[in-house]
Amino acid sequence: MKVFLTVILFSAFLIVQTAQARTVEVEVYGMTCAFCVDSLERKFSNMESISKVDVSLKHKKVRLVTDETMPNIETIKQAVLDAGFTPVKVTVQSNSQSNGQDQ
Ligand SMILES: [Cu+2]
Protein backbone atom coordinates (compact mmCIF):
# COMPACT_ATOMS: atom_id res chain seq x y z
CA MET A 1 0.00 0.00 0.00
CA LYS A 2 2.77 2.37 0.91
CA VAL A 3 4.62 1.55 -2.32
CA PHE A 4 1.44 2.19 -4.28
CA LEU A 5 1.08 5.64 -2.75
CA THR A 6 4.69 6.46 -3.50
CA VAL A 7 4.17 5.53 -7.14
CA ILE A 8 1.12 7.78 -7.37
CA LEU A 9 2.93 10.69 -5.77
CA PHE A 10 5.89 10.20 -8.05
CA SER A 11 3.76 10.18 -11.21
CA ALA A 12 1.94 13.31 -10.06
CA PHE A 13 5.31 14.95 -9.60
CA LEU A 14 6.34 13.98 -13.13
CA ILE A 15 3.13 15.40 -14.62
CA VAL A 16 3.74 18.72 -12.86
CA GLN A 17 7.28 18.74 -14.19
CA THR A 18 6.30 18.19 -17.81
CA ALA A 19 3.46 20.71 -17.58
CA GLN A 20 6.07 23.42 -17.25
CA ALA A 21 8.02 22.33 -20.28
CA ARG A 22 7.17 23.86 -23.60
CA THR A 23 7.58 22.89 -27.18
CA VAL A 24 8.66 25.65 -29.50
CA GLU A 25 8.36 25.18 -33.22
CA VAL A 26 10.27 27.48 -35.54
CA GLU A 27 9.70 27.55 -39.26
CA VAL A 28 13.05 28.29 -40.81
CA TYR A 29 13.74 29.63 -44.26
CA GLY A 30 17.04 28.83 -45.97
CA MET A 31 17.81 25.27 -44.89
CA THR A 32 19.07 23.27 -47.84
CA CYS A 33 21.34 20.48 -46.67
CA ALA A 34 22.64 18.42 -43.78
CA PHE A 35 25.16 21.10 -42.86
CA CYS A 36 22.35 23.59 -42.31
CA VAL A 37 20.64 21.11 -40.02
CA ASP A 38 23.89 20.59 -38.19
CA SER A 39 24.59 24.27 -37.59
CA LEU A 40 21.08 24.88 -36.26
CA GLU A 41 21.31 21.85 -34.01
CA ARG A 42 24.60 23.03 -32.62
CA LYS A 43 23.34 26.57 -32.14
CA PHE A 44 20.36 25.48 -30.06
CA SER A 45 22.03 22.72 -28.10
CA ASN A 46 24.43 25.34 -26.77
CA MET A 47 21.53 27.35 -25.39
CA GLU A 48 20.62 27.03 -21.77
CA SER A 49 17.14 25.81 -20.84
CA ILE A 50 16.69 23.90 -24.06
CA SER A 51 16.51 20.22 -23.32
CA LYS A 52 15.90 18.83 -26.79
CA VAL A 53 16.57 20.00 -30.33
CA ASP A 54 14.98 18.41 -33.36
CA VAL A 55 15.72 19.88 -36.78
CA SER A 56 13.76 18.72 -39.78
CA LEU A 57 15.20 19.54 -43.18
CA LYS A 58 12.17 18.07 -44.87
CA HIS A 59 9.67 20.25 -43.04
CA LYS A 60 12.04 23.22 -42.67
CA LYS A 61 11.33 23.29 -38.98
CA VAL A 62 13.22 23.40 -35.73
CA ARG A 63 11.44 21.86 -32.78
CA LEU A 64 12.75 22.77 -29.36
CA VAL A 65 11.77 21.34 -26.02
CA THR A 66 12.47 23.81 -23.23
CA ASP A 67 12.33 23.59 -19.49
CA GLU A 68 10.21 25.99 -17.41
CA THR A 69 12.50 28.94 -18.07
CA MET A 70 11.85 29.20 -21.76
CA PRO A 71 14.13 31.55 -23.67
CA ASN A 72 12.09 34.40 -25.12
CA ILE A 73 10.93 34.41 -28.72
CA GLU A 74 13.38 37.14 -29.73
CA THR A 75 16.32 35.13 -28.40
CA ILE A 76 15.19 32.10 -30.38
CA LYS A 77 14.75 34.17 -33.55
CA GLN A 78 18.15 35.75 -33.07
CA ALA A 79 19.76 32.33 -32.68
CA VAL A 80 18.29 31.27 -36.02
CA LEU A 81 19.59 34.48 -37.62
CA ASP A 82 23.03 33.93 -36.05
CA ALA A 83 23.16 30.47 -37.57
CA GLY A 84 22.55 32.10 -40.95
CA PHE A 85 18.86 31.43 -41.52
CA THR A 86 15.59 33.32 -41.42
CA PRO A 87 12.97 32.51 -38.78
CA VAL A 88 9.59 32.60 -40.52
CA LYS A 89 7.20 31.71 -37.73
CA VAL A 90 7.53 30.77 -34.08
CA THR A 91 4.86 28.70 -32.38
CA VAL A 92 4.87 27.98 -28.66
CA GLN A 93 2.97 25.00 -27.32
CA SER A 94 2.45 24.44 -23.65
CA ASN A 95 2.28 20.72 -22.97
CA SER A 96 -0.60 19.14 -24.94
CA GLN A 97 -2.92 22.13 -25.16
CA SER A 98 -1.66 24.58 -27.70
CA ASN A 99 -1.95 28.22 -26.82
CA GLY A 100 0.30 29.06 -29.71
CA GLN A 101 1.35 32.61 -30.14
CA ASP A 102 2.36 33.45 -33.66
CA GLN A 103 4.96 36.04 -34.35
CU1 LIG B 1 23.27 23.67 -45.98
Residues whose N, C-alpha, C, O or C-beta is under 5 A from the ligand:
A	BS01	CU	T32 C33 A34 F35 C36
